[in-house]
Amino acid sequence: MKQLKKTISVFIITIIFTSVLFSQKDTTQIIILHTNDMHAKIDNFDKLAYVVKTYKEKYENVWLFSAGDLFTGNPIVDQYKDPGYPMIQFMNMMPYDISCIGNHEFDYGQAKLNERIKQAKFPFLSANIEVKSNTVLKQPIDYYKFTAKDSTTIGVLGLLQVGKNGYPDSSPLKMRNITFHNPFEYVKKYKSYKDSSDIFICLSHLGYEDDIKLAEEFPYFDVIVGAHSHTTLKEGVHKNRTFILQAGSYLKYCGVLTLKLVNHKIISEKDSLINLYKQNSVPEITKIIEEYNNNPVLNTVIGKAEKALTGKDELGSMMTDAMRDTLHVDIAFQNNGGIRVHEIPKGNILLKQVFELSPFGNTFVTYKMCPVQIKKLITYAYEIHNNSTLQVSGIQIELVTENDKLKKIILKDEKGNKLPFRKYTVAINDYMANAYSLKFLKKGKNTGLIDAKITTDFIKKHSPLNYEGIKRIFITKI
């Protein structure tokens, strides 16, 4: 009996030992660090460098991915002599392994984007961009494959958001001679790619809602690393066997995707976010960041805010007042998407804050419009997102809605009286003039004046500013 027990014990130990050896041999751990929508924010690159260094010292298979929108939002980068280069410099230093192309990669123009791609030590992806023979932009690659040390393969596809006008959300003037294919149609071409890699990842610059739609309609991907909507997903979201991730914006967080595989098949997956503000830093990179930030021109005081300008209504009212003041028009409109900060705090206003507010370098186009045309402009802007997306100076606007659908527009003068029917001089920026598909917008006159310059001059002239509580567009729900 004792011999039988001994034999059974040896047999069990052998099974456990063999199982452990099998597990150690056949289990692979893949770690993908990921960021998105950095928008030229450089201040946490020293913290990100520490995180990357720590993970690479501890684990074998570690990569760093970007889901796009590297540029636009920090004048230190946007106003640099080679716009955008500091981002590429820091990304090379991390180093990043791959990035998809976001809509704001086009903000400096196609020639500059070519330069930045050439300087990068990592590939830029986008499957649904097609260039022509006369296009300035070089054709981006659509797909890239990584191989882990145990021969596990990771295939990565890039997809870019395309708006109702057929362009990503950037100025159409900067995307001439490029065809942007509908990502939900074009992705069908890549169904077979799932079989050519152990892990199939989409670097998606579509936005969270469209990532959900992509996973529901095209369950090709094991993982979607998302961007564009600036969504903070603390643990990721599973949808139709696809794991959807997004790490906020502005380099506040670094996502950490951990995949475990046995015999090249995923058996577990988890994602978490690292708050970069709470991390240690790499001193050499901190020094370079400080050198960039020490810019005496951008740190020049140009005026003062008596009260903080908070939210789109107050900031947009100031911006459109600046347009009317300089352009001498009756009415001025600003799209909310062009208002890139949430607040200008109370106190001194620095030049760099204006470039943060208006980073795109838009010019202004003027028109003669009757109230019917003004309503068409407002309607078009509203229907982009089924929401009010404009700010205005010179008039008040009441939007009557039902279940978020626009039913009626009431135009009033600045005193709240019904707006008389006549021709008005109206100013909008050149992004709206080219992105909005309205025939009468083809008849405008471009002033050539830059938005940040107009706003700067207005602040100098009218300081101290106080826009507390100002609101000019009202929504009435029925």
C-alpha positions, -999 to +999 in steps of 0.1 A: +000+000+000+029+023+009+046+016-024+013+023-043+010+057-025+046+065-033+041+056-070+010+078-072+028+107-055+057+105-080+032+103-108+014+135-096+047+154-091+058+144-126+025+157-141+028+190-122+065+194-132+057+185-168+028+210-168+050+238-154+076+231-181+049+231-208+035+263-195+069+280-193+078+269-228+045+276-246+032+307-228+041+341-244+035+375-229+031+405-252+030+440-238+020+469-259+023+504-244+000+528-262-008+565-264-031+586-286-041+622-294-009+637-279-015+669-298+021+682-295+021+680-256+057+673-248+058+678-210+054+641-200+078+626-225+104+623-197+079+603-177+069+581-206+106+574-212+108+561-177+078+538-181+091+524-214+126+518-199+111+501-169+089+477-189+117+468-214+140+460-185+114+437-169+098+421-199+109+405-231+083+415-257+074+452-253+063+477-280+051+513-279+022+523-303+007+557-311-029+559-325-023+593-342-028+630-338+007+638-329+005+674-339-013+707-332-021+720-298+012+732-283+028+763-298+062+752-287+059+725-313+035+741-338+055+773-341+089+756-342+110+764-372+103+729-385+067+725-373+061+692-355+097+681-354+100+681-315+073+654-314+093+632-338+125+638-318+109+627-286+091+598-301+123+585-316+139+588-282+113+567-264+114+549-289+080+544-305+076+514-328+046+526-349+020+553-353-011+556-375-019+588-393-045+610-375-065+638-391-043+665-374-012+651-391-023+671-421-024+705-403+011+716-413+005+706-449+015+675-470+051+685-476+058+689-438+041+656-431+064+639-456+094+655-438+082+643-404+075+608-417+110+607-432+125+618-399+107+592-378+125+560-370+091+542-369+065+536-397+033+557-401+002+536-412-031+544-429-049+518-451-077+541-464-055+569-478-048+568-515-025+593-532-024+602-569+005+609-592+002+646-585-002+643-548+025+659-526+021+633-498+039+600-504+018+569-502+017+557-466+019+520-459-013+503-448+000+473-427+030+464-407+041+432-389+061+427-357+076+394-345+082+384-309+112+365-297+093+332-298+081+339-334+046+351-323+035+376-350+016+409-345-001+424-376-011+461-374-035+479-397-041+517-397-074+534-403-082+571-405-115+589-398-133+604-428-161+630-424-193+636-443-175+658-467-151+630-477-121+644-457-107+638-423-113+667-398-086+691-411-086+718-437-095+703-472-070+728-487-042+708-471-054+675-484-056+681-521-053+652-546-058+626-518-086+601-519-098+591-484-117+559-486-146+551-463-129+530-435-160+508-431-159+499-467-122+497-472-115+475-441-133+446-459-101+442-481-082+431-450-103+403-437-078+377-448-050+395-429-063+380-397-050+346-408-015+359-416-007+369-380-012+355-345-025+389-332-043+413-355-044+449-342-061+479-357-045+513-349-077+532-353-081+570-356-119+567-360-132+576-325-147+554-298-182+551-312-169+541-346-145+516-329-175+499-313-192+499-348-160+485-364-159+456-338-196+449-343-196+448-381-161+435-388-149+411-361-114+408-377-094+424-350-082+409-317-075+445-304-084+480-315-061+507-302-082+538-306-080+576-308-097+607-322-124+610-295-100+615-266-118+587-247-103+575-214-109+538-211-095+526-178-097+489-185-107+486-221-140+474-235-148+440-250-172+440-280-179+411-303-146+393-293-126+425-299-108+444-271-111+481-276-086+505-259-080+543-257-058+562-234-073+597-231-053+625-247-025+650-243+000+624-229-017+623-195-018+585-196+001+556-211-020+525-218-006+490-209-020+461-229-009+427-217-016+397-238-009+361-229-007+334-255-003+296-255+008+280-287+003+314-304-033+317-293-045+345-270-057+331-236-060+363-216-059+401-222-060+431-199-054+468-203-047+495-177-037+531-177-006+546-161-010+582-149+022+598-163+020+628-139+028+603-111+058+587-126+095+592-123+113+609-151+144+605-172+166+636-165+182+638-199+148+641-215+135+665-189+164+689-198+154+689-235+118+696-226+129+726-205+150+739-233+120+738-257+097+754-232+121+783-225+107+804-253+107+841-244+086+852-274+057+828-267+059+836-230+053+873-237+023+889-218-001+904-243-030+913-220-051+904-190-083+884-182-103+902-155-123+869-151-114+835-164-128+828-199-143+793-195-159+771-220-168+774-257-194+801-253-171+826-235-140+818-256-159+817-288-176+850-281-142+866-276-128+851-308-158+861-329-158+896-314-121+898-325-131+888-360-158+915-362-135+941-347-108+936-373-128+926-403-155+952-398-183+926-406-219+924-393-217+888-382-188+864-374-190+826-368-164+803-352-167+765-352-164+748-318-138+724-332-114+753-337-116+763-300-088+741-287-086+750-250-112+749-222-101+780-204-080+811-204-074+816-166-078+849-148-047+870-149-020+877-175-026+863-209+005+850-227+010+848-265+014+811-263-022+808-248-036+824-280-017+798-302-031+771-279-066+785-284-062+788-322-034+765-334-044+759-370-034+792-386-068+796-402-075+827-423-110+843-427-134+845-456-161+871-459-195+868-476-227+887-483-256+866-468-293+869-463-309+854-432-319+823-453-283+816-461-272+822-425-298+796-414-284+771-439-249+776-425-261+771-390-281+740-400-251+724-418-229+730-387-256+715-364-262+684-384-225+674-384-230+661-348-267+667-341-256+695-318-248+732-317-213+735-330-209+773-336-202+805-317-213+839-330-208+876-327-233+902-340-265+883-335-283+859-311-295+825-322-323+803-309-323+767-320-355+748-315-349+711-313-369+679-308-350+647-298-318+665-308-331+672-343-331+708-354-367+720-361-364+758-363-339+786-362-348+820-349-323+848-356-323+879-334-302+911-333-279+918-304-308+933-284-330+903-289-352+917-316-361+898-347-333+901-373-344+922-403-343+906-437-314+921-457-279+913-468-253+910-440-215+908-442-205+875-426-171+861-417-161+825-411-127+808-411-113+791-442-117+756-426-155+761-425-155+777-460-139+746-475-152+719-453-189+729-454-206+717-486-227+748-492-227+763-527-228+799-517-196+795-497-177+793-530-183+830-535-164+843-505-134+866-503-104+854-483-089+882-463-056+864-457-056+875-420-046+848-395-069+839-366-042+840-338-030+874-350-065+888-350-072+874-315-038+887-302-045+922-315-080+922-300-067+911-266-041+939-266-067+965-276-095+955-252-076+942-222-086+935-195-112+911-208-144+900-191-167+875-209-181+859-178-216+844-185-217+855-221-238+831-243-253+839-277-267+807-290-296+791-270-313+758-274-351+754-268-362+717-266-398+708-275 
